[in-house]
Amino acid sequence: MPPALKNQPALGSHLIPYLDAYNSLTCHRTRTESGYNPLLFSDLVLHAQTHGFFRTPEEFQEFKVLIQACDHAFLGFADERHRQAMAKMKSKSG
């Protein structure tokens, strides 16, 4: 088993709905030649409204903060992988 999976932190059960929401939202993200785009705010609002995360402004704020934190982490990881791939391609061609 890879160390990253072996040592992954335990996710509290109260956070599972947010992870499920993020996984659902990320399936609809757009991508360009330079990498992935952030999730659209309008997609967050629509998902929150249709899945019960928008009962109060505070609840939506929590949803938005958690989803955007996941997205920020993913985009950082994806950007680093993209830079590594580009560097590898440059070293092979030059």
HELIX and SHEET records of a PDB file:
HELIX    1   1 PRO A    3  LYS A    6  1                                   4    
HELIX    2   2 SER A   13  LEU A   15  5                                   3    
HELIX    3   3 ILE A   16  THR A   26  1                                  11    
HELIX    4   4 PHE A   41  THR A   50  1                                  10    
HELIX    5   5 PRO A   57  SER A   93  1                                  37    
SHEET    1   A 2 ARG A  31  THR A  32  0                                        
SHEET    2   A 2 GLY A  35  TYR A  36 -1                                        
END                                                                             
